[in-house]
Amino acid sequence: MRAIVTAESVTELGAEVRGAVLVAGSHGGRIAGTYAAQAGAHAVILNDAGVGKDGAGIAALAELEAIGMAAATAAHSSARIGDGADMLARGRISHANAWAAGCGVAPGMPVRDAAVRLSAAPAPHAAPPAYTEGRALLAADAPEVWGLDSLGLLRDEDAGRILVIGSHGALQGGRPESALPVAARAAVFNDAGIGADGAGLTRLPVLAARGMPAATVDCMSARIGDCRSMWATGVISAVNAVAQDAGARRGQSVPDCVARCAGRRAG
């Protein structure tokens, strides 16, 4: 049987993933599936992140099916997003692609049992899909607003900028130091359906303690893993205390929330 490896995020994968069945805490969007495939995983189980707008939280399944890679998602309500170990311990399968279903993986099955079954899946028959780097300047007024499809695309120069990040709003493995590696002016994440133990919002209070305004968008209002979608249609679902003091509120658009966090009049 192949090794079963857990990870908090697909943005931080090592050589141990190659040829293994990976259970990762990341959402099941396209960019996460690409990272898992590029790392050489034999098969992968991700978090469905509430499925969300346009099914973005499970979009990796079809993409990986096209290259012959077995993939499934765990229900966001069954285990904490951002915590692969928790998904393996208590997660339940919500969706599976054809290659995973062919191994007997089905909705409702414990993730641990599904991972064992995925060990017998055929190996991918093609290279992982290409993914164009997902960074965009969303607003040029100081402070600049930059969109990132994933935390894996952060750069040192993002310090001091307002960041609209397609990643979920959960701490990785519950670790406070994972909240945001740079000192941004403010940050917006996707709430990933909030999910088990309220995990999808756990970055917010940690960033508040650092004095940083932060918010999440409702996963049904914008595609997870897609910063442009968040900017265009995202509706704020939660704000931390610092953002609230700046005038950010639930129900605002992302540009409105960002303007308030920047100390500008909302337009």
Protein Blocks (a to p, Z undefined) as FASTA:
>chain_A
ZZddddfbfklccfklgopacddfbdcbfklmmmmmmnopabdcddeklnpaohlmmmmm
mmmmmnopacddddfklpcehilklmmmmpccfbdcfklmmnopaehiafklmmmmmmmp
ccdfbdcdddddddddfbfcdcdddddfbfklpcfklgoiacddfbdcbdehhiaklmpm
cdcfbdcddeklnpaohlmmmmmmmmmmnopacddddfklpcehiaklmmmmpccfbdcf
klmmnopaehiafklmmmmmnopacZZ
